[in-house]
Amino acid sequence: MSERVRRLNAGDRPAWARFLADVPPGEERFFKDDVTDPATFERWMHDPGWFVAVVDAEITGAVAALAGTGWSSHVAELRLIVGGPHRGRGLGRRLARHGLVTALELGCTHVYVEVVAEQAGLVAMFRKLGFQPEALLADFVRDGTGD
């Protein structure tokens, strides 16, 4: 059965916790928020840009198109993560495309994504979707311990 992409909702709390357990250690930092804080889930649930990929009642991936504010209101940040067991099947590409469409629906004309350069497969996927490298930021990403 293939994944269905839909808005994140209140009923997803238990599945969200199970999904986070499938995210490889350290990669939860790409959410850029404290995923263990219930207020984070609550905020995301009400944000029109947050979507999840679901098979039955299980979340397999998530994508967010987050519109900027002020002079960057035309720019969306794309956040994407696929649970470890669900990688390598094209789900990331499907979610990225969904995020791009969502950004357009939010009125954005530009979209950016931050990735770690060492994740060659992820970089290649975004390049195939038309993204171009804009900046290399050394020592920009840290894990939860500050490393």
N, C-alpha and C positions, 0 to 999 in steps of 0.2 A: 504494500500500500504506500502511496506517495504522500508527502507532506502537504498539508493545507496551510496557507499563510493567512493569519487573521490578527486582529487587534489583540493586544494583551488585555486581560480582564481580571476582575477580582477572583473569579473561580480558578485562576491559574496559580494561586499561591502554592499549593502543595506540589504541583508539577514543576513550578519554577525552582523550588528547593531541590528537587531531584535533578533538574537540568543543570543547576550550578555544580552539583556533585560530579557531573560528566564533563565539566569544563576542565581541561588540563591545568594543573597547578600553575598559578601565576598569571594565567591569561584573563582572569576576571578583572584585572587592572584595566583592560581595554574598554570596560564599561565606564570608566572614569568616575564612578560613584561607588559608595560603600554598598555593595550588593547584599550585605548581611543586615542592613538597616531597613526595618519594615517601612519607614517613611520613603525610602528610595523607590520601592516597589509601588507604593501608593501614588507617588508623583508620576512615575512612568505610566501607570495604568490610565492616568487622565491626560497624558500627552498624546496628541493625535499622530505623532510620528513613530510610536513603538508598536512593533508587530512581532509575532512569534510563528515559527513553523511547528505544526503539531501533527502527530500521528496518534489517532485515538485520543487519549487524554494526556499524552506525553509530549513535552516540548523538546524539539530536536535542535532548534536554533532560534536566534533573535536578531532583529535588525531595527535600527532607529534612524530616521532622518530628522535631525534636529535643526530647525530654522534658527538662524542667528537673530540678533536684535539690533536696533539702531542702524548705523550705517552698514551693518552686515546682515540686515534682514533678508537680503536676497541670496544669502549663502547658507547652505545646510551642511552640517557635519553628518557623515554617515558612520554609524557604529554597527559592527557586525560580529557575531560569534556563532560558531556551530559546535555543538557538543562533540567531544572526542569520538564516540562510536559512530557518528553520523557524517564524518568527513570523507572526502574523496568520491562523493557521488553527485556533485554538482549543486548541492543545496546552497552552499555559500554564494555561488553565482546567481541562483534564483533569488535568494534573499537580497543580494546587492541590487539586482534589477528592480525588485519590489521597492527597495529603499530609494532608488533613483526616481521611479514613478511617483512615489510619495512626496519626494522633495519638490517635484514639478507641481503636484497638486497643492502643496503648501505655498506655491508662488515663488519658489526659489529658482534662480537661473544658474547658480554655481553650486557645486557639491565638492567637498573634500573629504578625504579619509586619511587617518594617520595609521601607518603600519610600521612594524619593525623591519628594517631592511633585510635582516637575516631570514625572514619568512618568505623565501623566494617564490614559493607556490602562490601565496597570497598576493604578493607584488605582481606576479605574472597575471593572475586572474583580473586584478583591477586594471592593469595595462590593457588587457584584451577588451575590457569594458570601456576603454577610451580615456582612462585616467593617465595623467602624465606626472612624473616626479617634479615637485616644485622646490623642495628643500630637504636637506639632510641635516638633521638636528642631533649632534653627538651628545651622548649621555642625557637624553631627553626623557627616557622612560625608566622608571624605577619600580621595583616590586614592592610588596607590602612591608618589607623590612628596610627599605631605603636603598637597597643594592641596585 
